[in-house]
Amino acid sequence: MAGRSKIVFDAVRYDYTPPGGAPVPALDGVSLAVAEDEFVAVVGPSGCGKSTLLHLVAGFLPLADGRILLDGRPVGPPGPDRGVVFQHFALFPWKTVRQNILYGLERKRGLDADTRRALARRYIEMVRLEGFEDLYPAQLSGGMKQRVAIARTLATQPDVLLMDEPFGALDAQTRGLMQEELLAIWSRRRKTVLFVTHDVHEAVLLADRIAVMTARPGRIKALVEVGLPRPRDRAVIRSAAFAERCEDVWALVREEARAAEAGVGPMGATEAGGAR
């Protein structure tokens, strides 16, 4: 993908140390450049370090070795330049839809109350939640909760959007609708997106490129250009090109999944141990 690099992983290593145990290499020698406004999906077998990679960019975890650069500078602690959307909605249950979206804006300097309210309204409209502004998360469906989480993240206008299996907890129908929503939002407001998923079809539908990771310790096995035209919607899944690209990516993932099952590499740590 041509263009200026927004995120650069340079020989990144991360070791997970289980309680009372020895360090286990989760990532080892990951190098990847993500261009500005590019949508990159990350796939790989369970336990390969997909989510760990994203959490390192977000600033949630310390590097063992290597560098991660954002706009040419080493990433620091979590900050407003990186918006994160998790699999589990991470909404404040005591706040309404509007209040959840306003929360991030209230922490952003230089915005008066009228500007914050206008931004909240704009993003509520963008994710099609008009009329639900005063409801609480418990009153919303799973898909609506995730729309709130996406709107709250986008409203702060981060430079980079980091998405950690954001639709993994949704039923198949809602997941499909949310994929359409994300495609529409991204086409209107291009952002650099790093999107972790275990679903190959989802990766091909959404991304410009797909980074396929090896079994632990995670490395980049291959970078696959999706090559499907944009703007894109779910109608593309009926095309032969979509099926071919899915098979290409799945063949790479399957090879690594079999290596993991065969015990190739230090596979002792569990996914819950921070190497997803």
N, C-alpha and C positions, 0 to 999 in steps of 0.2 A: 504494500500500500504506500503510494507516494505521499509526501507531505512531511511537515515538521513533526518530530517525535514529541509527544506530550508526556508519556510515561516510558521510562527505560529501566528494565531489569538487567543488571550487569553481574553475572556470575553469583547470583543470590543463593545463599545457604541459610537454612534454618534447622535447628535441632530441637526436638521435643524431649523434655526430661520428665518421665513419669514419676509420681511420688515414690521416693525411695529407690529409684532405678537409675540406670545409666542413660546418658543421652542417646536418642535415636534420631538419625538424620531423616528429616521429613522432606526437605528440599535440598538439592545439591547441584549447583552450577546452572541455575535457571537464567537464561538470557533471552530477552524479548523486548522489542520496541513497539509501542502503540502510538499511532499517528494521531494528531489533533483531529477531533470530530470522528474518529474511527470507532466502530462497534466491534469489539473483539470478544468472542466467547471462549471460555476455557472448559475443556472436557477432559475426562480421564477416568481410570478405574477408581473404585472406592479406596480411600486412604492415600491417594496420590499427592495430596497437598494443595488441591484446587482452592479451597477456602482459606487455607493458610497463606497462600500467595496474595489473595485479596486483602486479608487482614494485615499483612505486612505493608501494603500500599496505604491502607487506611491509617496506619500508625498505631494499631492495637498491639502489635508484637514487635520485639526487637530482632534485628538481623543478627545472625551469627557471623556472616561474612558476605562480601559483595556490596553492591550499591543499588538503591532504587532512587531514580531521579524523577522529579516532576518539574517540567519546564526548565530542565537543566540543573535543578537544585535538589540536594538530598531531601527526601521526605522527612517530616518531623512528626510530632504528636498529632492526634486527630485534630482536624481543623475544618473551617467552612469551605475550603477549596476542594474538599472531597466529600461528596454526599454518599451515604451508605444506605442501601435498602436490604433488609434481612429477609430470610424465609418466614420467620414468625414476626408478625406485624410490628411489634415494638411500639405500639401506641400507648398513650397515657389513658387508662380506662376512665379516669375521673374528668377527662376533658372531652368536649364535643369535637366534632369534625373540624369546625372552624378554629377552635382553641388549639387543637393538635397542630394544625398547619401554622397558626400564629406563633407557636412556641419557638420554632427555629428563627423566625423573623425577629422576635423580641430580643434575641441574642446577637442580632446583626446590627452593628453600629451605623449611625447616620440615617436611620429610617424613622420618620415620625409616625404617629399612630395612624394617620389617614393613609399614608403610603403602605404601611403594613396591612391594613384592612383591604386596600385595593389589590395588593399582591395576593393575599389569601383568596379573595373573590375570583381573581383571574385563574388561579390554579385549581380552585374548586370547579370552575366551569371547564377547564381543560380536561379534567378527569371525569367530567359528567356527573358531578355530585350535587348539582343545584337542587335545592329542596331538602337536602339531608344535613345542612350545615349545623343544625342544633341537636343532632342525634349523637349518642355516645357509642363507643365501639361495640358494646354488648348488643346494641340494636342494629348492627350492620352485618351483612353477609361477609364471608371470607374475602370475596373479590372486592367488595367495597372497602373493607379494611385495608387491603393492599393498595387500592387507589389512593386512600388517604395517606398511607406511608410514602407513596411515590410523590404525591402532591407536596407533602411536607418537605421532602428532600429537594425537589425541583424549585420550590419557592425561594429557597435560600440562594439559588443560582450558583451552585458549585461549578468549578471548572471541569471536574471529573465525576462521573456517576459510577459507583461500585455496587454491583448487585450480586448478592450471595444466594443463589437458588431462590429468587424472590417469589416464584410461583409453585414451588415444590410442595407446599401444604394445601394446594387447591385441588378440587375435583377436576376431572378432564375438561368438562364443558367450560367451567369458569377459567381454567388455565388458558384455553384457547381464546376466550374473550380478552383476557389480560394481555396475551401476546399481541393481539390486534391493537389494543390500546397503546401498548408500548411502541409498536411500530409507527402508529399515527403520531404519538407525542414526539418521538425521536425525529421523524421526518420534518416536523414543524420547528423544533428547537434542537438542532444538532448539538450533541455533547459527546465528549470522549467517554465511551462506556466500556468497562471491563465487567463481563457477565459470566458468573460461574454457574454451570448447570451440569446435571448428570444425563440430560435428555439430548441426544444427538439431533433429533428432529427439531427441537426448539433452537438449538445452536445454529443449524442451517437456515432456519426460517428467519432468525433475527440478525445474524452477524454479517460483517464484511469479511472477516477472517476468523478461523477457529484454531486455537492453540491446543493441540492434543498432548497431554502429559503422559509420562511413563509411570509404571508402578513405582512405589516408594523405593529409594528416595526420588522424589519428583524432579523431572527435567522436562524440557520441551522436546517431545519426540518428533513433531511435525507441525508445520503451519499450513493450513489449508485455505486457499482463496475460495470463497463461496461462489462469487461470480454471477449470482442471480440479479436481474435488474431491479432497481429501485425507481419509484416507490414500490413497496412490496406489501402484499397482504396474504392471508391464508390460502387464497386461490392458487398460489404458487406451488402448494404441496401436491397438486395434481399433475405437475409437470414431470417429464422424464428427467430433466436436468436436476430437479430437486431430489428425486429418488437416487440418481447416480451419485450426487454429492453426499447424501446420507450414507450410502453404502461405502463410499470411500472413507468417510470419517469413522464409521462403525467398525470397519475392518482394522483400522489403527487402534481403536479403543479395545476391541476384542482381543487383539494380540497382547496388549498390556494386561488386560484382566486375566488372561490365561497365565501370563508370567507371574502375576501376583498370587494366583491360586496354587501355582507350582512352587511357591516359596522363593522365587528369584528376588534377591535383594533383602534388606532387613525389614521384614514385614511384621515385626513383633508388636508395634504400637497400634492401638485401636483408633478408629476414626474419631471417637469421642475425645481422644487425646490431643486433638488440635491439628491433625494432619489430614483434613478432608480434601 
